[in-house]
Amino acid sequence: MPFTSVFLSEIVKEFNLEIVYDSGDIEERRLLVADATRPGLQLAGYYDHFGPDRIQIIGNMEHAYLDHLSPEERLASVSALFEKQIPALVITRNHKIHTEILEAAQKYKTPILRTDQATSDFVSELVKYLRVELAPRVSMHGVLVEVYGEGILILGESGVGKSETALEIVKRGNRLIADDQIEIRKVSETTLVGRAPDVIKHLIEIRGIGILDVKELYGVSSVKPQEAIDFVINLELWDEKKTYDRLGLGDETTDILGIKVPSVTIPVGPGRNLAIIVEAAAINYRVKKMGYNAAQDLVSRVFPGKNTDV
């Protein structure tokens, strides 16, 4: 799994932060932890279990505490924090910057940033951003589309018809997230998010035609930057010797980054309208999430009283 990090300069740009003090190495500073800290206890002198690799954020309470201190106490308090070599200090709500903070920042070469956002809002958005950017990730060959609100990952061998199916799905009013290469990130223990690499965003390849820009052809409503992966459809060429699930009682899953995603395997043969089948599979998946399973309902009709749990 590739090493991931976020440059501090990317955070400055993403959140439009004011650079109050530039340490001269903002472009090189990396963040490796998807978390941030409000150093209230640390400013009071308690550093047990402190994580110096996190961005430190000063809000109303921390600012009020520093205001309460004498200049000498304030300098000692912030110096002890900067001495830990924190990646940056962010002041929220456009609070004034104490002279002692700037003095300590210059001494320890620590960037000072500022935002007009409320502290809780900024912390929440920053941690959410870091969790996505620092999430474990993998690149997979396939197509990711949103079908009726469900993120559907279509996998299969090259030439099986993934891109053609995706194009028809988009024409039917759904949205394309990525074609060919999909960057998949594990943003939590239960959630995978997929997106297209920037270089091929909104593009789809159709053999015999070439590269198409879906956004330009069908409008901005036909594409989406990223989507959670809810369901996987594995396309494979029809194998006469293989027995395929005809009822849908089995629970098939596809493992991606340690998360088992519900999935189905659909055989591809002449005359099969894959776009309609994918749409039906997406709707059926949603219905199952809501508690109804048509296959189990059929078994209960044929065998009343039989336990249909598989």
C-alpha positions in Angstrom: 0.0 0.0 0.0 1.5 3.3 -1.1 2.8 5.8 1.5 0.4 8.8 1.8 0.9 12.3 3.1 -0.5 15.8 2.7 1.6 18.9 2.2 0.8 21.8 4.5 0.6 24.0 1.4 -2.3 22.0 0.1 -4.2 22.6 3.3 -3.5 26.3 3.1 -4.9 26.3 -0.4 -7.9 24.0 0.3 -9.1 26.1 3.3 -7.9 29.5 2.0 -5.8 30.1 5.2 -4.0 33.3 5.8 -0.3 32.8 6.3 0.6 35.0 9.3 4.1 33.7 9.7 5.9 31.8 6.9 8.6 29.5 8.2 10.0 29.2 4.7 9.2 25.5 4.4 5.4 25.3 4.1 5.8 23.7 0.7 7.9 20.9 2.1 6.0 20.2 5.4 4.0 17.0 5.3 1.2 15.8 7.5 0.9 12.1 8.1 -1.9 11.9 10.7 -5.6 12.5 10.0 -6.3 14.4 13.1 -6.0 17.9 14.7 -5.6 19.0 18.3 -6.9 22.0 20.4 -4.0 22.3 22.8 -5.9 23.6 25.9 -4.2 21.2 28.4 -0.8 21.6 26.7 -0.9 25.4 27.0 -1.5 24.8 30.7 1.5 22.6 30.9 0.2 19.0 30.5 1.9 17.0 27.7 1.2 13.4 28.6 -0.1 11.5 25.5 0.4 14.6 23.3 0.7 14.1 19.6 3.2 16.6 18.2 2.6 15.5 14.6 -0.9 17.0 14.5 -1.9 20.6 13.5 -2.6 22.6 16.6 -5.7 24.8 16.6 -6.4 27.8 18.9 -10.0 28.8 19.3 -12.0 31.0 21.7 -11.1 29.1 24.9 -7.4 28.8 24.1 -7.2 32.4 23.1 -9.0 33.5 26.3 -6.6 31.4 28.4 -3.6 33.0 26.7 -5.2 36.5 27.3 -5.4 35.6 31.0 -1.6 35.0 31.3 1.1 37.6 31.7 3.4 38.2 28.7 6.1 36.1 30.4 3.8 33.3 31.2 2.3 33.4 27.7 5.7 33.2 26.1 6.7 30.2 28.2 3.3 28.5 27.5 3.5 28.8 23.7 7.3 28.2 23.6 6.7 24.8 25.3 4.2 24.0 22.6 6.4 25.0 19.6 9.3 23.2 21.2 7.5 20.0 20.4 8.1 20.7 16.6 4.4 20.9 15.7 3.7 21.1 11.9 1.7 24.3 12.2 -0.6 26.5 14.5 -3.9 27.7 13.2 -5.8 30.6 14.8 -9.5 30.5 14.2 -12.2 33.2 14.2 -9.6 35.8 13.0 -8.4 36.2 16.5 -5.5 38.6 17.0 -2.0 37.0 17.1 -0.3 37.5 20.4 3.2 38.9 20.1 4.6 36.0 22.1 3.1 33.5 19.6 5.0 35.2 16.8 8.1 35.4 18.8 8.0 31.7 19.6 7.1 30.8 16.0 10.1 32.6 14.7 12.4 30.9 17.2 11.1 27.4 16.4 10.4 28.0 12.7 6.7 27.1 13.1 4.1 28.3 10.5 1.3 30.4 11.9 -2.0 30.3 9.9 -5.3 32.0 10.4 -9.0 31.5 9.4 -12.2 33.3 10.0 -14.1 30.0 10.4 -15.6 28.9 13.7 -13.3 26.5 15.5 -15.6 23.5 15.6 -16.5 23.9 11.9 -12.8 24.2 10.9 -11.7 21.2 13.0 -14.5 19.0 11.6 -13.8 20.0 8.0 -10.0 19.6 8.4 -10.2 16.2 9.9 -12.7 15.0 7.3 -10.3 16.3 4.6 -7.3 14.6 6.1 -9.1 11.3 6.5 -9.9 11.2 2.8 -6.4 12.4 1.7 -4.5 10.1 4.0 -6.7 7.1 3.7 -5.3 3.8 2.6 -5.8 3.5 -1.2 -5.5 1.2 -4.1 -5.9 1.7 -7.9 -8.3 -0.7 -9.7 -9.2 -1.3 -13.3 -12.9 -0.8 -13.8 -15.7 1.6 -14.0 -17.5 3.5 -11.2 -20.9 4.9 -11.8 -23.7 6.3 -9.6 -27.0 4.5 -10.3 -30.1 5.9 -8.5 -27.9 7.1 -5.6 -25.9 3.9 -5.3 -22.1 3.7 -6.0 -21.7 0.8 -8.4 -18.2 -0.5 -9.2 -18.1 -2.5 -12.4 -15.2 -4.9 -12.7 -14.2 -7.4 -15.4 -11.5 -8.3 -17.9 -10.5 -5.9 -20.6 -12.9 -5.9 -23.5 -15.9 -7.4 -21.6 -18.0 -4.2 -22.1 -17.5 -2.2 -19.0 -17.1 1.2 -20.6 -20.0 0.6 -23.2 -22.3 -0.4 -20.3 -21.3 2.7 -18.3 -22.0 5.0 -21.3 -25.5 3.6 -21.7 -26.0 4.0 -18.0 -25.1 7.6 -18.2 -27.4 8.1 -21.2 -30.2 6.8 -19.0 -29.7 9.6 -16.5 -27.1 8.3 -14.1 -23.6 9.6 -13.5 -20.0 8.6 -14.3 -17.3 8.9 -11.6 -14.4 7.1 -13.3 -13.6 4.9 -16.3 -10.5 2.6 -16.7 -8.6 3.6 -13.6 -10.3 4.2 -10.2 -8.5 5.5 -7.1 -10.2 3.8 -4.2 -9.7 5.1 -0.7 -10.7 3.5 2.6 -12.0 6.5 4.5 -13.3 4.5 7.5 -13.6 0.8 8.5 -16.8 0.5 6.6 -16.6 3.0 3.7 -14.7 3.1 0.4 -14.7 6.1 -1.8 -13.7 6.1 -5.5 -12.6 8.8 -7.8 -10.9 9.2 -11.2 -7.3 10.3 -11.5 -7.2 14.0 -12.5 -5.7 13.3 -15.9 -8.7 11.1 -17.0 -11.5 12.8 -15.1 -14.8 12.8 -17.0 -13.3 10.7 -19.9 -14.4 7.4 -21.2 -12.9 5.1 -23.8 -15.1 3.3 -26.3 -13.3 0.9 -28.7 -13.8 2.0 -32.3 -14.7 5.6 -31.3 -11.9 6.6 -29.0 -11.9 9.0 -26.0 -15.2 10.7 -25.1 -15.6 13.6 -22.7 -18.8 12.7 -20.9 -19.2 16.1 -19.2 -19.0 17.9 -22.6 -21.4 15.4 -24.3 -24.1 15.0 -21.7 -23.6 18.0 -19.3 -22.3 18.5 -15.8 -25.2 16.5 -14.3 -23.8 13.4 -16.0 -20.6 13.3 -13.9 -19.6 13.3 -10.3 -16.1 13.8 -8.7 -16.3 10.9 -6.3 -18.7 8.4 -4.8 -18.9 5.8 -2.0 -18.6 2.2 -3.3 -21.8 0.4 -2.2 -22.0 -2.5 -4.6 -19.7 -4.4 -7.0 -20.8 -6.0 -10.3 -18.3 -8.5 -11.8 -18.8 -8.9 -15.5 -17.4 -12.0 -17.1 -17.8 -13.7 -20.5 -20.5 -16.4 -20.4 -19.0 -19.8 -19.6 -21.3 -22.7 -20.6 -19.6 -24.9 -18.1 -20.1 -22.6 -15.2 -23.3 -22.6 -13.0 -24.5 -19.1 -12.3 -26.8 -18.1 -9.4 -30.3 -17.9 -10.8 -32.2 -17.1 -7.6 -30.0 -14.6 -5.8 -30.0 -16.4 -2.4 -26.3 -16.4 -2.1 -24.3 -13.6 -0.4 -21.3 -12.8 -2.7 -18.8 -10.2 -1.6 -15.6 -8.6 -3.1 -12.8 -7.7 -0.8 -11.3 -4.2 -1.3 -8.8 -2.9 1.2 -10.1 -5.3 3.8 -13.7 -4.3 3.4 -16.1 -6.9 2.0 -18.4 -5.2 -0.4 -21.7 -6.9 -1.5 -21.4 -8.0 -5.1 -22.8 -10.1 -7.9 -21.3 -11.9 -10.9 -23.1 -11.2 -14.2 -22.3 -13.4 -17.3 -22.0 -11.4 -20.5 -23.5 -12.9 -23.7 -25.0 -11.8 -27.0 -28.3 -10.0 -26.7 -28.0 -9.1 -23.0 -28.7 -5.4 -22.2 -26.1 -4.9 -19.5 -27.1 -1.3 -18.7 -30.6 -2.4 -17.8 -29.2 -5.4 -15.8 -26.8 -3.1 -13.9 -29.7 -0.7 -13.1 -31.8 -3.6 -11.9 -29.0 -4.9 -9.8 -28.5 -1.5 -8.2 -32.2 -1.1 -7.4 -32.4 -4.7 -6.1 -29.4 -4.0 -3.8 -31.2 -0.9 -2.4 -34.4 -2.9 -1.9 -32.4 -5.6 0.0 -30.9 -2.9 2.2 -34.4 -1.9 3.1 -35.2 -5.4 4.2 -36.9 -7.1 1.2 -35.4 -10.0 -0.7 -37.4 -11.3 -3.7 -35.6 -14.6 -3.8 -36.3 -15.3 -0.1 -39.9 -14.2 -0.6 -40.3 -16.7 -3.5 -38.9 -19.6 -1.3 -41.3 -18.7 1.5 -44.2 -18.9 -1.0 -43.1 -22.3 -2.4 -42.1 -23.7 1.1 -44.3 -21.9 3.7 -42.8 -21.9 7.1 -39.3 -22.7 5.8 -36.4 -20.6 7.2 -35.1 -18.7 4.1 -32.1 -17.2 5.8 -28.9 -18.2 3.9 
